[in-house]
Amino acid sequence: MTDQTPQVRLERAKEASRATAALTSDDKGRALEAIAVALEENAPAVIEANGRDIARGQADGIGDSLIDRLRLDAKRVAALASAVREVAALPDPVGRVVGGHRMPNGVALEQVRVPFGVVGAIYEARPNVTVDIAALALRSGNAVVLRGGSAARDSNSVLVQIMRDALQSAGVTPEAVQTVDDFGRDGAKALMHGRGLVDVLVPRGSAGLIETVVTESTVPVIETGAGNVHIVLDETAPDDWATDIVVNAKVQRPSVCNAVETVLVLRQAAPRLVPLVASALQSEGVAIHGDDMVVGLVTNVIPATEEDWATEYLSLDIAIKVVDTLDDALDHIRRYSTGHTESIITTDTRNAERFLAEVDSAVVMVNTSTRFTDGAEFGFGAEVGISTQKLHARGPMGLSELTSTKWLARGAGQTRA
């Protein structure tokens, strides 16, 4: 790929999108299988390139959470290939009838799903996203243009070339997968300003990156938000559920957006639950930032500040606050949540149903870990991102969220009076 301008890449993606839109479901399935096989066969090259990115990131001090997101080992490359196959096995959304009816004059109307055309993605230090978004875009009949950031430049370069070669071998135009990484910020700017060439743009990464894309883009953007995620423990929360779920939600992979960042404990349950949950967290190396009551109940607690309630740590840190009532917990979530995922641990049906009804986040849970907010866990094979906005798509975004609709009208000579 030696084009001299990002504009040329966008134009080629637009042209390729017409070809991908015309692919049959079987065509797309074969193309994705070719990508999965190529990833497996070229795993050593991917891991070698990723090693260069890791070494550079460590030298630059980008932080443990970004290093974790950046890392690709043999297990993760195999998981990428598996995710591509899962996407290939999903029902093709293109052509699916959404609705329709017959007008009084006899004209038959039908609303069907169609590809967007060109899907753009801007993201940071996540080479897995390179494959996930490309697979979802292709399965839904789209072309894709990727801007993966400098931290993963070597990994992304190899992954994109592997996918383009695989498409070529499957008889699908390789121009359907493009990258503008080699143009740096100019590439990102071209994506954000590619009106008429880019049909939808999805940012994934830090709050700063997402804010930049949302505010500067002249193309439609689906906003994926940061994850200041909450778990509420009420008076009826069982000891084992509270400890197991909170520890899983924080420790299983702390660097991701669905990891819990703040635990709110109702006051009546605090003497019982706070020491138990805090001890379980601390045994896993988690640093606790707590309010005055938490400080009084647990040793080795960092006194929390106002900033802690608004922080997405993405690390082995967590904030714990004691609140008087469920009303106070809901008020806290409304004030500090980024609208990603919230969960309540309770055996009180009324509290559970009230929480589900009143919390306005993309995913609201009862008695389960927030780590389940994930496209693969939801059965989408992979995800484009987790949308925290309310138009078109919300929550984990799979194939259907990469399609639009159009109306088909079939008549027999009718004219409008």
Buried (B, 14 or more C-beta within 10 A) or exposed (E): BEBEEBBEBBBBBBBBBEBBBEBEBEBBBBBBBBBBBBBBEBBEBBBEBBBEBBEBBEEEEBBEBBBBBBBBBEEBBBBBBBBBBBBBEBEBBBEBEBEEEEEEEEBEBBBBBBBBBBBBBBBBBBBBBBBBBBBBBBBBBBBBBBBBBBBBBBBBBBBBBBBBBBBBBBEBBBBBBBBBBBBBEEBBBBBBBBEEBBBBBBBBBBEEBBBBBBEEBEBBBBBBBBBBBBBBBBBBBBEEBBBBBBBBBBBEBBBBBBBBBBBBBBEBBBEBBBBBBBEBBBEEEBBBBBBEBBBEBBEEBBEBEEEBBBBBBBBBBBBBBBBEEBEBBBEBBEEBBBBBBBBBBBBBEEBBEBBEEEBEBBBBBBBBBBBBBBBBEBEBBBBBBBBBBEEEBBBBBBBBBBBEEEEEEEEEEEEEE
